[in-house]
C-alpha cells in the first residue's frame, strides 16, 4: 500500500506552490517614463510599473520605496510609496 501511495504523495508535494514574497527597494528616482511604465532608481535599477499599480507624482530626486515581484529578469512593481 505504501508503494502505491508514494507516487501520489510526491506528485501532491510538487503541486503545492510556495507563496511568493515581494522584495523591497528604496532609492532615488532618476527617470520616470509614464508611457512605457519604466521607473529608473539609483541610475541602474529598472522597475516596470504595471498600469494597475498607483504611481504617485514622481520627479527626479524623489526618494521612493518600491515593493516588487521578480518575474524572469523583470522587477514588476506592486506598490510605490514616497519615502523621506
QUIDACOR-V153099 format. One line per field, one symbol per residue. ss: DSSP state (H for helix, E for strand, C for the rest). phi: phi as a letter, one per 40 degrees, with the letter a starting at -180 (. if undefined). burial: 1 if it has 16 or more other C-alpha atoms within 10 Angstrom, else 0. Layout:
ss: ???
phi: ???
burial: ???
This chain:
ss: CHHHHHHHHHHHHHHCCCCCCCEEEEEEEEEEECCCCEEEECCCEEEECCCCCCCCCCCCCCEEEEEEEEECCEEEEEEEEECC
phi: .ccccdccccccccccccccbccbbbaccbabbcccgbbbbfgacbbcbcccccbccbadgccbbbcabcbgbcbbcbabbcbb
burial: 000000000000000000000000011111110000011110000011100000100000001111111000001111110000
